[in-house]
Amino acid sequence: MLFVTGEYPPMVGGVGRFTAELAQALQAGGAQVAVLTDAQVPASGGPDAVRVLAQRGGWGWRLLRDVPVCARAVGADWVHVQYQTAAYGMHPAINALPRFLRRHGLHSAWTYHDLRVPYLFPKAGNRLRSWVTRLPLRAAEAVVVTNQSDWESVRAQTRPGQLHRIPIGSDIESVQFSDGERRERRSMRGYGGDQLVLGYFGFLNASKGGLTLVETLEALVQDGRDAHLLMIGERVGASDETNFKYLQRVEAGIAQRGLEGRVQWTGHQADAEVSADFNAIDVLVMPYEDGMSLRRSTLTAALANGCAIVTTHPQVPTPELEADSDLLLVPARDPGAAAAAVTRIAEDADLAANLRANARQAARQFSWDVIAARHLEIYRG
């Protein structure tokens, strides 16, 4: 199969990491995989490696010609688009691709990593933009969504057997530290045993509740706790330029509250360092404004590494995870509730230990071999 993705490592972005992990898992299972991605990604390939090809013509209308040519060149049976609007420059050409693939006699699959509408032209309304976003539902042979909310959103527009729900796996290896290793990592980060260390993982954008996170830290400090916040990973991604403006708002919020000395940013780091930081913190706080969702690989990575997690109520039921057992849920945009949940974990060692153990157990359903097997079932019909 040929994967088409607007981002791919070493580009920074969750969809790129997802595609790389899935491609490697499929290839390990005996499939032959090639990836067509952004021109800035170095082309590569080898006897046992996933072949990476650059889309030199960009993500405009030219791709409707280029992708079928590339698929024929690599001998692909399926073309599978990993779709996130911003990764294709908000251009609508990618949305028309499945229809053109059908004309060339190629099987097509489409994974919605988000349902954000693309930019068309200045006066294009939401109705037209939504129609373009959902255009692949009419032509793709298989449509994959990563969470229940997106399933509910598109299922009325799909044919029987066309729609599949497959969650995102963790792109950070699961590691479990001993007590001594945990103390050593905290010391390396400058934290003592009595300090309350909150964590956050992933890029900042308006949907992820960064300002609520800062207000949660402030509430804990005002309550007399020696609380700190470790911001794990890169601050913003490569695909969406609006993220930088939101980052500036979060940084300004930290400064206005006099919390600069309590917030540490790790920047981009190796996966092993991310796992170590997951093990070092006390509570991971992910106050998503649009609710907890399994489309977020940051969440599955935190589960895999046994974090005690505080996040927000999902918009629709998420049967894979159980509230108060696998994680704690609070309302969105409610720093008081988030601070109370953090305090509950900090004051109850048994609760903290159970949340960490149950998170690791729940994460097993998101392993890449399981996800790859689900995809192979789709391709084999």
C-alpha positions in Angstrom: 0.0 0.0 0.0 1.0 3.6 -0.5 0.4 6.0 2.4 -0.1 9.7 1.6 0.6 12.1 4.5 1.3 15.8 4.6 3.9 15.3 7.4 6.3 12.6 8.3 9.4 12.3 10.5 11.7 14.2 10.9 8.9 16.7 10.5 7.3 17.4 13.9 3.7 16.3 14.1 1.4 13.6 15.5 0.0 12.4 12.1 3.5 11.9 10.8 4.5 9.9 13.8 1.3 7.8 13.6 2.0 7.1 9.9 5.6 6.0 10.6 4.6 3.7 13.4 1.7 2.1 11.4 3.9 1.7 8.3 6.6 -0.1 10.3 4.1 -2.3 12.1 2.5 -3.3 8.8 5.8 -4.0 7.2 6.8 -6.1 10.2 3.7 -8.1 9.5 4.7 -8.9 6.0 3.0 -6.0 4.1 4.9 -3.8 1.6 4.5 -0.1 2.4 5.6 3.1 0.7 5.0 6.6 2.0 4.4 9.7 -0.2 5.0 12.8 1.9 6.2 16.4 2.0 9.2 17.4 -0.2 11.2 18.5 2.9 11.4 14.8 4.1 14.5 13.0 2.7 13.6 10.2 0.4 14.7 6.8 1.7 14.3 3.1 1.3 16.0 -0.2 1.6 15.4 -4.0 1.5 13.6 -4.0 4.9 12.8 -0.3 5.3 9.6 1.6 4.6 10.2 3.4 1.3 9.7 7.2 1.6 9.0 9.3 -1.4 8.8 13.1 -1.7 5.8 14.8 -3.3 7.8 17.4 -5.2 4.7 19.0 -6.8 3.2 20.1 -3.5 -0.3 19.5 -2.2 -2.2 21.5 -4.9 -4.2 20.2 -7.8 -1.1 18.6 -9.3 -1.3 15.8 -6.7 -4.4 14.4 -8.5 -2.0 13.4 -11.3 1.1 12.6 -9.2 -0.4 10.2 -6.6 -1.8 7.7 -9.2 1.5 7.8 -11.0 3.4 7.1 -7.8 1.0 4.3 -6.8 1.6 2.6 -10.1 5.3 3.0 -9.8 5.5 1.3 -6.4 3.0 -1.4 -7.3 0.4 -0.3 -4.7 -2.9 -2.1 -4.3 -4.2 0.5 -1.9 -3.7 4.3 -1.5 -4.4 5.3 2.1 -4.6 9.0 2.9 -3.8 10.1 6.4 -5.8 13.3 6.6 -5.3 16.3 8.8 -6.4 19.5 7.1 -3.5 21.7 8.1 -0.9 19.1 7.0 -1.9 19.7 3.4 -1.8 23.5 3.6 -5.6 23.7 4.0 -5.9 23.0 0.2 -8.9 21.1 -1.0 -7.2 19.0 -3.7 -6.4 16.2 -1.3 -10.2 15.8 -0.6 -10.8 15.1 -4.2 -8.1 12.4 -4.5 -10.2 9.3 -3.7 -12.5 10.0 -6.7 -9.5 10.3 -9.0 -8.0 7.1 -7.6 -11.2 5.3 -8.4 -11.0 6.5 -12.0 -7.5 5.0 -12.2 -8.7 1.6 -10.8 -7.0 2.0 -7.4 -8.4 1.1 -4.1 -8.5 4.0 -1.6 -8.7 4.3 2.2 -9.0 7.5 4.2 -8.2 8.2 7.8 -9.7 11.3 9.4 -7.3 12.5 12.0 -9.5 15.6 12.3 -12.7 16.9 10.7 -11.5 20.6 10.5 -12.7 22.3 7.3 -10.1 23.4 4.7 -9.6 26.9 3.4 -11.2 27.3 0.0 -11.5 31.0 -0.8 -12.2 34.1 1.4 -16.0 34.0 1.2 -16.5 30.3 1.2 -19.0 29.4 3.9 -18.9 26.6 6.4 -21.5 24.6 4.5 -19.2 24.4 1.4 -16.1 23.8 3.4 -17.9 21.0 5.3 -19.0 19.5 2.0 -15.4 19.4 0.8 -14.2 17.9 4.1 -16.6 15.0 3.8 -16.2 14.5 0.0 -13.9 11.4 0.5 -16.9 9.7 2.2 -18.5 9.4 -1.2 -15.5 7.9 -3.0 -13.2 6.1 -0.6 -13.7 2.4 -0.3 -12.8 2.4 3.4 -13.0 5.3 5.9 -11.2 5.1 9.3 -11.9 7.3 12.3 -9.9 7.3 15.5 -12.6 8.0 18.1 -16.3 7.7 18.9 -17.1 11.3 18.4 -15.9 11.3 14.7 -17.7 8.0 14.2 -21.0 9.6 15.3 -20.3 12.6 13.1 -19.8 10.8 9.8 -21.6 7.4 10.1 -24.9 8.6 8.6 -23.0 9.5 5.4 -21.2 6.2 5.0 -22.2 2.9 3.3 -22.5 -0.4 5.2 -19.0 -1.8 5.9 -17.2 1.3 4.8 -16.6 3.0 8.2 -14.1 1.6 10.7 -13.1 2.9 14.2 -9.4 2.2 15.0 -7.8 4.2 17.9 -4.4 5.8 17.7 -1.5 4.0 19.3 1.3 5.4 21.5 4.3 6.7 19.6 6.3 6.7 22.8 7.6 3.3 24.1 6.1 2.2 27.4 8.7 2.3 30.2 8.3 1.7 34.0 10.8 3.2 36.4 11.7 1.9 39.8 11.3 4.2 42.8 15.1 5.0 42.7 15.0 5.7 39.0 12.1 8.0 39.5 13.8 10.0 42.3 16.9 10.3 40.1 14.9 11.7 37.1 13.1 14.2 39.4 16.4 15.3 40.8 17.8 15.8 37.3 14.9 18.0 36.5 15.4 19.9 39.8 12.4 18.6 41.7 12.5 17.4 45.3 10.5 14.5 46.7 7.9 16.8 48.5 7.2 19.0 45.4 4.0 18.4 43.4 5.0 18.0 39.8 2.3 18.4 37.1 3.1 17.4 33.5 1.7 18.3 30.1 2.7 16.5 26.9 2.3 17.7 23.3 2.0 20.7 21.2 0.0 23.7 22.4 -3.0 24.9 20.5 -6.4 26.5 21.4 -8.1 23.1 21.7 -5.7 21.7 24.3 -6.5 24.1 27.2 -3.0 25.5 27.8 -4.5 28.6 29.6 -6.6 26.4 31.8 -3.4 24.4 32.6 -1.7 27.6 33.7 -4.7 28.6 35.8 -4.7 25.1 37.4 -1.1 25.6 38.5 -1.9 29.0 39.9 -4.8 27.6 41.9 -2.6 24.9 43.4 0.1 27.4 44.4 -2.5 29.7 45.9 -3.7 26.7 47.9 -0.3 26.6 49.5 1.2 23.7 47.5 4.7 23.7 46.2 3.5 22.9 42.7 5.5 22.9 39.5 4.7 22.2 35.8 6.9 20.3 33.4 6.0 21.0 29.8 7.2 17.8 27.9 8.1 18.0 24.3 8.1 20.5 21.4 6.0 23.6 22.1 4.3 23.8 18.7 3.9 21.6 15.6 5.1 22.1 12.0 1.7 22.1 10.3 -0.5 24.8 11.9 0.9 28.3 12.1 -1.9 29.5 14.4 -0.4 27.4 17.2 2.5 29.9 17.7 0.1 32.7 18.5 -1.6 30.5 21.1 1.8 29.6 22.6 2.5 33.3 23.0 -0.8 33.7 24.9 0.1 30.8 27.2 3.6 32.2 27.9 2.1 35.6 28.6 -0.3 34.0 31.1 2.6 32.4 32.9 4.4 35.6 33.1 1.4 37.6 34.3 0.9 35.2 37.2 4.5 35.2 38.2 4.9 31.5 37.5 8.0 31.5 35.3 10.1 29.9 38.0 7.6 27.0 38.4 7.3 26.1 34.7 10.0 24.1 32.8 9.9 23.5 29.1 11.9 20.4 27.9 11.7 21.2 24.1 12.0 18.4 21.6 13.7 15.4 23.0 14.3 11.7 22.3 11.4 9.3 23.1 13.4 7.7 25.9 13.6 11.1 27.6 9.8 11.6 27.2 9.2 8.3 28.9 11.5 9.2 31.7 9.6 12.5 32.3 6.3 10.6 32.3 7.7 8.5 35.1 9.0 11.5 37.0 5.9 13.6 37.2 3.0 13.1 39.8 0.0 14.0 37.6 -0.4 14.6 33.9 -2.9 17.3 33.3 -4.4 17.5 29.8 -7.4 19.9 29.9 -8.6 19.6 26.3 -11.3 22.1 25.6 -13.0 19.8 23.1 -12.9 16.9 25.5 -10.7 13.8 26.0 -10.5 11.8 22.7 -8.6 8.8 21.5 -7.6 10.6 18.4 -4.9 12.2 20.5 -1.7 10.2 20.5 -0.4 12.2 23.5 -3.1 10.6 25.6 -2.3 7.1 24.5 1.4 7.7 25.1 0.6 8.9 28.6 -1.5 5.8 29.3 1.2 3.5 28.0 3.7 5.0 30.4 1.5 4.7 33.4 0.7 8.4 34.1 -2.0 9.4 36.7 -4.1 11.5 34.3 -6.5 14.4 34.8 -8.3 15.3 31.6 -11.7 16.6 30.5 -15.0 14.8 29.9 -15.3 13.4 26.3 -18.0 14.8 24.1 -19.3 11.3 23.5 -18.9 8.1 25.5 -15.4 6.5 25.2 -15.9 2.8 26.2 -12.2 2.0 25.9 -11.5 4.0 29.1 -13.2 4.0 32.5 -13.5 7.3 34.5 -12.1 7.1 38.1 -10.3 3.9 37.3 -8.1 4.6 34.2 -8.1 8.4 34.6 -10.0 11.3 36.3 -12.3 13.5 34.3 -13.2 17.1 34.9 -15.2 19.8 33.0 -13.4 21.7 30.3 -12.2 25.3 31.1 -12.5 24.6 34.8 -9.2 25.1 36.5 -10.8 24.8 40.0 -12.0 21.3 39.2 -8.7 20.3 37.6 -6.8 21.5 40.7 -9.2 19.6 43.0 -8.6 16.4 40.9 -4.8 16.9 41.1 -5.1 17.4 44.9 -7.2 14.2 45.2 -4.4 12.2 43.6 -1.7 14.0 45.5 -3.4 13.2 48.8 -4.3 9.5 48.1 -1.3 7.3 47.4 -3.6 4.3 46.7 -5.6 6.2 44.1 -2.4 7.4 42.4 -1.0 3.9 42.3 -4.2 2.4 40.9 -4.5 5.1 38.2 -1.0 4.4 37.1 -1.5 0.6 37.0 -4.9 0.8 35.2 -3.5 3.2 32.7 -0.9 0.7 31.6 -3.5 -2.0 31.4 -5.8 0.1 29.3 -3.0 1.0 26.9 -2.6 -2.6 25.8 -5.6 -2.2 23.5 -3.7 0.6 21.6 -0.6 -1.5 20.7 0.7 -1.1 17.2 0.5 -4.8 16.3 -3.3 -4.7 17.1 -3.8 -1.5 15.1 -1.8 -2.9 12.1 -3.9 -6.1 12.2 -7.1 -4.0 12.1 -5.8 -2.2 9.0 -4.9 -5.4 7.3 -8.4 -6.7 7.8 -9.6 -3.6 5.9 -7.2 -4.1 3.0 -8.0 -7.8 2.6 -11.7 -7.0 2.6 
